[in-house]
Amino acid sequence: MQRATRFRQLCERNYWTVFASFNIRFERAAREVAGIDGNPRLAEVSVGSRSYDRWMAGDLKKLPWPNTCRILEHLFGEPASQLFGPPLAEPAALTRGLPRGDGRAITVLHATPLPPLPPSAAGAEADATFPELLLHGFDDPVSVAAQTYRLTSSNASDSVLAMVRQTIAKIVARYEALGPQQLAGEARVLREMLHGVLGGQQPPRARAELFGLASQVAGLLGYMAVNAGMKYEVVDAYCTEAEYLAREAGEVSMEMWASGTRSLGLYYQRRYAEAAEAALAGAALSPGNPQAIRLLVNGRSRALARLGDRQGAEQAIGQALELSDQTTLPNGLTSCISFEPYAMARTLANAITTRLSLGDTTKVLAHAEQIEELIAHSDSEWSRALVGLDVATALLQQPSPDVEEAMAVGRRALGSGTTPPIKSVWERAIELYQTAEPWHSEGDVGDYAEELRAWRSQPQAGTIVVASRAPIAP
């Protein structure tokens, strides 16, 4: 049974008796309140047509949600408890007659000033007589404006998009200091939020950017899953999402980045042939794109070296270096999870790993010397650890092994407890220990084993080392 309310009274006074007409004002009020209160989430508050119908009928047992009440109070200038109470007496001066289609007059409440409509509709509303328009089969201007606004409206304001961009940048900037174990939860929340926003409506420009941002977040989670030692199925799921969303957004660079992360995941599963193919497929999307540097030197060359394909691995390194010469690259050593192209130092660090697998210890040590200064002063402790472990292994593989120096470099590279553990460091550290097998009885190797055990004992190392059963001698 319908019950008259102040809310209905005011909607009738303002000609907001059609949901679209009311909703255009509510959404505008939501954005205004979000700015007043400094709470961007208020701009996302919406009202469904069913809720509106219940309010108009007075069919509600309790007040709407607090955020909704806050916006309604701003829109009508009255407390929510009063809005959903009985109608108030209106002065007779507020009524006037409007002609009906049959020539008789209908009495309605005189409208208070309306919030401004979009310019395209404001002039039309001032001159129109709504009942006459309806009689002749036309829409009233408020409905036209509401429909146009609905088509171009967005639940992703510029402030929301800016917040997402800033959050992604902060995750990338803090990644090597905090690691995947601490930041994966933050990225997951951001992913769920973006999926929720994408379930709403945005104009094409905003929607394309949302797809691109959602692709980046899925890609970050895929990369974190690799570093955290998760099963490949988890890595694959996130990378597939990142690739699909990037494709929809027309972001070929991001699609290539996701392919590179897929290749990385396969590499640490020792599925080297698949890793090489994934990298090749990613690079083929846009061979001249700077993202191809990472695909070639991190994905393809390292995987081919593990397969013993010296020619293919060297060719991939050469292509990466050639593309680097043609590209304006970032300075220094960017974060390993960055969406930027590989800087030269990171390219050479990956070439070190490739040539170590090929047994080219002379080139490994030469490359390491090239980037030694940069690595030493970098914030990337993981990069220092990985390059150091490669150098230590090369010192054991050279014609005249230097066990003492190799183990000292290995211990410094591990630096137990200074950074969050990741899978690549563990894998490289175990390979060094296995390479030192002929000298396990020596004290230097025992000292390194102690350092390795300390690294493994970190609480966050659990998922990383569980799949590896490589023994570490007491």
GULUM-747336 format. One record per residue (C-alpha): x, y, z. Coordinates in steps of 0.05 Angstrom, whole numbers, padded with zeros to 5 digits, always signed. Example, Ala and Ser with C-alpha at 12.3 -4.5 7.8 and 13.67 -1.06 7.14 Angstrom:
REM residues 2
+00246-00090+00156
+00273-00021+00143
END
This chain:
REM residues 474
+00000+00000+00000
+00028+00067-00020
+00044+00119+00034
+00054+00193+00019
+00122+00219+00040
+00161+00284+00038
+00208+00251-00012
+00151+00240-00061
+00125+00310-00048
+00192+00341-00066
+00202+00296-00127
+00134+00317-00153
+00149+00390-00140
+00213+00384-00180
+00184+00341-00236
+00229+00283-00215
+00174+00231-00220
+00213+00192-00272
+00272+00152-00246
+00320+00179-00299
+00302+00250-00282
+00315+00238-00208
+00378+00197-00218
+00414+00250-00259
+00407+00297-00199
+00426+00244-00148
+00491+00226-00185
+00509+00299-00190
+00496+00308-00115
+00539+00247-00101
+00598+00278-00136
+00588+00343-00100
+00586+00309-00032
+00648+00269-00049
+00685+00335-00060
+00656+00368+00002
+00672+00309+00047
+00738+00291+00014
+00714+00219+00004
+00719+00196-00070
+00679+00134-00054
+00616+00176-00044
+00618+00192-00118
+00606+00119-00132
+00542+00114-00091
+00483+00098-00136
+00408+00086-00130
+00371+00031-00168
+00304+00042-00200
+00272-00008-00153
+00296+00031-00092
+00270+00095-00123
+00202+00063-00136
+00198+00040-00063
+00216+00109-00038
+00163+00141-00082
+00112+00091-00055
+00134+00102+00017
+00148+00028+00021
+00209+00025+00067
+00217+00000+00138
+00282+00036+00153
+00323+00093+00125
+00371+00079+00066
+00445+00068+00078
+00482+00125+00113
+00521+00146+00051
+00457+00148+00010
+00423+00189+00065
+00481+00238+00064
+00472+00250-00010
+00396+00255-00006
+00403+00307+00050
+00451+00347+00007
+00404+00342-00053
+00340+00362-00017
+00368+00404+00040
+00328+00365+00092
+00344+00310+00142
+00333+00239+00116
+00286+00224+00174
+00242+00281+00149
+00247+00261+00076
+00218+00193+00090
+00166+00220+00139
+00098+00247+00120
+00091+00305+00070
+00093+00376+00096
+00038+00427+00084
+00054+00470+00024
+00030+00543+00017
-00025+00551-00035
+00019+00599-00073
+00062+00540-00093
+00009+00511-00139
-00009+00530-00209
-00045+00499-00267
-00015+00467-00329
-00057+00450-00390
-00072+00377-00401
-00082+00343-00467
-00157+00347-00460
-00155+00423-00447
-00169+00418-00373
-00118+00441-00321
-00079+00396-00274
-00052+00423-00209
+00020+00409-00191
+00068+00438-00141
+00108+00496-00168
+00179+00475-00182
+00236+00503-00141
+00298+00521-00181
+00329+00459-00213
+00403+00443-00210
+00432+00462-00278
+00426+00410-00333
+00479+00397-00385
+00482+00457-00433
+00451+00417-00489
+00387+00410-00450
+00384+00472-00405
+00354+00518-00457
+00303+00468-00481
+00277+00455-00410
+00264+00530-00399
+00219+00536-00459
+00184+00468-00459
+00114+00452-00435
+00123+00378-00417
+00050+00354-00425
+00045+00384-00495
+00110+00349-00516
+00084+00283-00491
+00018+00293-00527
+00054+00300-00593
+00099+00239-00583
+00164+00275-00562
+00206+00264-00500
+00209+00318-00448
+00277+00353-00445
+00293+00328-00375
+00285+00256-00399
+00328+00270-00460
+00381+00302-00416
+00378+00244-00367
+00385+00193-00422
+00444+00230-00452
+00477+00237-00385
+00467+00164-00370
+00502+00145-00435
+00562+00188-00419
+00563+00181-00344
+00617+00143-00308
+00627+00110-00241
+00702+00121-00251
+00717+00194-00239
+00784+00225-00256
+00801+00223-00181
+00787+00148-00179
+00831+00135-00240
+00886+00178-00211
+00882+00140-00145
+00890+00073-00182
+00950+00099-00222
+00983+00124-00158
+00971+00059-00121
+01002+00018-00178
+01062+00063-00179
+01071+00056-00104
+01068-00020-00108
+01122-00020-00162
+01165+00029-00122
+01161-00012-00057
+01163-00081-00088
+01237-00097-00079
+01236-00071-00008
+01174-00107+00016
+01167-00166-00032
+01107-00204-00059
+01087-00232+00008
+01069-00163+00035
+01044-00130-00028
+01002-00185-00060
+00944-00170-00013
+00944-00097-00032
+00945-00114-00106
+00888-00163-00097
+00844-00110-00064
+00860-00063-00121
+00842-00117-00173
+00775-00131-00139
+00760-00056-00136
+00775-00048-00211
+00732-00108-00229
+00675-00076-00189
+00683-00009-00224
+00685-00044-00293
+00618-00075-00276
+00589-00005-00279
+00586+00044-00336
+00639+00090-00365
+00648+00127-00430
+00697+00093-00479
+00757+00134-00459
+00751+00120-00385
+00734+00046-00398
+00795+00036-00441
+00839+00065-00386
+00806+00021-00334
+00820-00040-00376
+00892-00019-00382
+00899-00008-00307
+00865-00074-00291
+00913-00107-00338
+00972-00078-00301
+00946-00101-00234
+00934-00172-00260
+01005-00171-00289
+01034-00149-00222
+00999-00207-00187
+01025-00255-00240
+01097-00230-00228
+01088-00234-00153
+01062-00305-00160
+01127-00324-00196
+01171-00292-00143
+01130-00324-00087
+01139-00393-00116
+01066-00405-00130
+01042-00459-00177
+01046-00442-00251
+00970-00447-00257
+00965-00385-00213
+01016-00347-00255
+00981-00369-00319
+00913-00346-00295
+00937-00275-00277
+00979-00269-00341
+00920-00292-00384
+00876-00239-00351
+00929-00186-00362
+00937-00204-00435
+00863-00204-00450
+00850-00138-00415
+00911-00106-00448
+00886-00129-00516
+00817-00099-00503
+00851-00034-00482
+00896-00034-00544
+00957-00034-00498
+01006-00077-00538
+01064-00059-00491
+01026-00086-00432
+01006-00148-00470
+01080-00160-00485
+01098-00148-00412
+01048-00201-00391
+01077-00249-00442
+01146-00237-00411
+01119-00253-00342
+01087-00317-00369
+01155-00336-00398
+01188-00321-00331
+01139-00367-00296
+01152-00424-00345
+01227-00414-00337
+01225-00425-00262
+01182-00487-00274
+01240-00512-00317
+01194-00514-00378
+01248-00481-00420
+01221-00496-00489
+01153-00466-00471
+01187-00406-00438
+01226-00392-00502
+01163-00399-00545
+01123-00353-00499
+01177-00300-00503
+01180-00306-00579
+01105-00300-00586
+01105-00238-00542
+01161-00205-00581
+01125-00220-00647
+01067-00175-00625
+01111-00114-00639
+01184-00131-00654
+01207-00058-00649
+01172-00045-00583
+01221-00032-00525
+01185-00087-00486
+01216-00136-00535
+01283-00125-00500
+01258-00160-00437
+01225-00215-00477
+01289-00229-00516
+01341-00226-00461
+01302-00247-00399
+01255-00296-00432
+01283-00324-00496
+01359-00323-00488
+01360-00353-00418
+01311-00408-00436
+01349-00426-00500
+01414-00428-00461
+01384-00478-00413
+01365-00520-00474
+01437-00516-00500
+01419-00474-00560
+01480-00429-00561
+01466-00398-00628
+01394-00381-00611
+01412-00353-00543
+01467-00309-00571
+01421-00285-00627
+01369-00265-00576
+01420-00226-00535
+01445-00192-00598
+01374-00172-00618
+01361-00145-00548
+01425-00103-00549
+01410-00077-00619
+01340-00056-00598
+01369-00023-00536
+01415+00019-00579
+01353+00044-00618
+01313+00060-00556
+01314+00115-00503
+01322+00073-00440
+01312+00092-00367
+01374+00107-00328
+01402+00063-00272
+01368-00001-00252
+01293+00000-00252
+01252-00045-00206
+01247-00116-00232
+01171-00110-00233
+01170-00043-00269
+01130-00033-00333
+01186+00008-00362
+01233-00021-00415
+01295-00056-00391
+01353-00009-00377
+01421-00032-00403
+01444-00055-00334
+01386-00102-00328
+01396-00128-00398
+01469-00144-00383
+01449-00176-00317
+01405-00224-00356
+01460-00235-00408
+01504-00257-00350
+01454-00311-00331
+01449-00334-00403
+01524-00340-00413
+01532-00374-00346
+01485-00429-00371
+01526-00432-00435
+01591-00440-00395
+01621-00374-00419
+01651-00355-00353
+01698-00303-00383
+01640-00264-00412
+01601-00272-00346
+01657-00239-00307
+01667-00185-00360
+01593-00166-00360
+01592-00166-00284
+01651-00118-00283
+01613-00072-00332
+01554-00064-00286
+01589-00073-00219
+01587+00000-00199
+01515+00009-00219
+01493-00054-00183
+01531-00035-00120
+01496+00032-00114
+01427+00007-00135
+01368+00000-00088
+01355-00068-00119
+01383-00117-00069
+01353-00174-00109
+01394-00154-00170
+01457-00151-00127
+01441-00220-00100
+01427-00251-00169
+01488-00221-00203
+01531-00240-00143
+01507-00312-00144
+01520-00316-00219
+01590-00289-00210
+01603-00338-00153
+01582-00396-00196
+01626-00371-00253
+01685-00369-00205
+01675-00443-00192
+01665-00460-00266
+01726-00424-00293
+01787-00466-00312
+01821-00449-00245
+01765-00450-00193
+01770-00400-00136
+01729-00434-00082
+01745-00385-00026
+01726-00323-00067
+01665-00357-00097
+01636-00375-00029
+01652-00306-00001
+01615-00274-00060
+01557-00323-00050
+01551-00306+00024
+01550-00231+00010
+01499-00242-00045
+01451-00278+00001
+01456-00226+00057
+01408-00266+00101
+01346-00229+00123
+01361-00163+00089
+01308-00170+00035
+01244-00211+00028
+01259-00279-00003
+01240-00293-00075
+01243-00355-00117
+01297-00332-00167
+01347-00319-00111
+01334-00386-00079
+01341-00423-00145
+01406-00387-00161
+01433-00399-00090
+01418-00474-00093
+01452-00479-00161
+01515-00447-00131
+01513-00497-00074
+01505-00555-00122
+01563-00529-00166
+01606-00529-00103
+01593-00604-00093
+01666-00625-00104
+01688-00579-00047
+01633-00593+00005
+01684-00616+00055
+01718-00548+00056
+01701-00496+00109
+01684-00442+00059
+01629-00484+00029
+01604-00501+00099
+01600-00427+00116
+01560-00415+00052
+01513-00472+00071
+01501-00438+00138
+01482-00374+00102
+01436-00413+00057
+01402-00447+00116
+01392-00379+00149
+01361-00352+00085
+01315-00412+00080
+01292-00404+00153
+01258-00337+00140
+01183-00344+00152
+01167-00317+00083
+01210-00369+00048
+01161-00426+00059
+01125-00428-00008
+01190-00413-00045
+01231-00471-00020
+01177-00523-00010
+01181-00548-00081
+01257-00554-00079
+01285-00615-00044
+01358-00598-00056
+01396-00620+00007
+01438-00572+00046
+01492-00609+00084
+01496-00595+00159
END
